[in-house]
């Protein structure tokens, strides 16, 4: 099993601190955090890069958000399907011309 098959993310925060620590080997989150070290150098710090490719960061606690997935009614799903089909049809028409 490759290291990225078991990649995990851990978030550590002590009550009252304005920053938290994130350790991750998950590629999507890892790439995002590495980009944030460039875009927001005052806020996001790369603390350590591990031999297995995972990294350890400090980020502002206010940046951490946990939210459940959005719940849609059947009517909302149908409306989304119809909008998607319209966009798909319009996109096909414009590429054919």
Secondary structure as GFF3:
##gff-version 3
##sequence-region A 1 97
A	DSSP	three_ten_helix	3	6	.	.	.	ID=ss1
A	DSSP	beta_strand	9	12	.	.	.	ID=ss2
A	DSSP	beta_strand	19	24	.	.	.	ID=ss3
A	DSSP	alpha_helix	27	39	.	.	.	ID=ss4
A	DSSP	beta_strand	45	49	.	.	.	ID=ss5
A	DSSP	beta_strand	55	60	.	.	.	ID=ss6
A	DSSP	three_ten_helix	61	63	.	.	.	ID=ss7
A	DSSP	alpha_helix	74	96	.	.	.	ID=ss8
###
